[in-house]
Amino acid sequence: MTERFTPPPSRGCSSTPVLKERGQHEVFCGLTGIIWLHRKMQDAFFLVVGSRTCAHLLQSAAGVMIFAEPRFATAILEETDLAGMADAQQELDRVVSELLERRPDIKQLFLVGSCPSEVIKLDLAKAAERMSAQFAPNVRVLSYSGSGIETTFTQGEDACLAAMVPVLPQTDARELLLVGALPDVVEEQAVGLLEAMGIGPIRILPASRVNDEYGIGPNTLYALTQPFLTETHEALQRRGANHIAAPFPFGEEGTTQWLRAIADQFGVSDAKFAEVTDAPRARATKAVAQASEALRGKSVFFFPDSQLEIPLARFLTRECGMEAVEVGAPFIHRSVMTPDLELLSEGPIIAEGQDVDKQLDRCRAARPDLTVCGLGLANPLEAEGLTTKWAIELVFTPVHFYEQAGDLAGLFSRPVRRRSLLKMEAAE
């Protein structure tokens, strides 16, 4: 029988000095968030104002077939706009008018900024305001930036949701708002557990359709499902909503504490909480123990990439028996990350931001058993004999809550097992 790893007592890392680095950094474009957001919002359309490179990125990332009609596209601004030979605002108006005429099913249009200089000079917020007035009440037009210069790739979702918060209606109703785009099956599991405790009404941001919307107000209680939603968190705070602080729902421990924090706000008894969670908790504990056998006693190093790093380090050290050497994150928002930092065992370097050359030197010196990093660093590090895990896969794969806990551990254990098998084959 596989036994669950029990972490040693720890004072946590909430007071650990943070190594703040500002230098050359490796990021993936924030436009990537469109790939999962357009699947969640069924009547929305994402119009990227960018270059042909932006169009190729989205086409490649989404794997869209030539005969498909997705709910995103790129309005390509040519260099003539920059030279003053064409009016970019008029061109954008033309593209939007043609799009909405051809696609009457669109109820919410996002103008998404990118990094080319001819796009940066445009005031997309003003354009969105003008178009909203023009196409109201049938279509709401909002804007946000997905520029890789300004953001890491998960911040595209954060900027999108933050743009939605100010236009949501005002309400005094006491409701629970779950914030973050999750795969449908994972979202259903979370809502099912909460409803079984008698918690409700439960709202989701982003809603599937504009008609499913709800209000925000001083009686709104919200729980974040993704660690990177810091701008959205602040936008909700400005609307008077109340944050339910908790570790993020990765693994058995994180999921239980996330659910417990919500249950406490709604007066759920210990008996009812146990009735709802005992069985899935047991399944999660068993699945994690089995999937993490190859991880126990191994070291892990996180490069800053997805902003999932701190909660994942907490999961790997406390539930999978790993030792964290360094945990790097693009940004550390204390009011969002403190519950996970308090659980993360003392010892690792906690780094915010990046100077990639210095961090590579530390990684090479440490020679960790597993390095979690972006695509641009993985292949060079593999060539140097280090075992790596792509950070982006942790965003595209269902990993939240009890039923996915074993899968989450498996994502980390597979590359470690693969490296062990390769070493055995080489020795034979």
Secondary structure, 3 states (H helix, E strand, C coil): CCCCCCCCCCCCCCCCCEEEEECCCCCCCHHHHHHHHHHHCCCEEEEEEECHHHHHHHHHHHCCCCCCCCCEEEEECCHHHHCCCCCHHHHHHHHHHHHHHHCCCCCEEEEEECCCHHHHCCCHHHHHHHHHHHHCCCCEEEEEECCCCCCCCCHHHHHHHHHHHHHCCECCCCEEEEECCCCHHHHHHHHHHHHHCCCCCEEEECCCCHHHCCCECCCEEEEECCCCCHHHHHHHHHCCCEECCCCCCCHHHHHHHHHHHHHHHCCCCHHHHHHHHHHHHHHHHHHHHHHCCCCCCCEEEECCCCCCHHHHHHHHHHHCCCEEEEEEECCCCHHHHHHHHHHCCCCCEEEEEECHHHHHHHHHHHCCCEEEECHHHHHHHHHCCCCEEECCHHHHCCCCCHHHHHHHHHHHHHHHHHHHHHHHHHHC
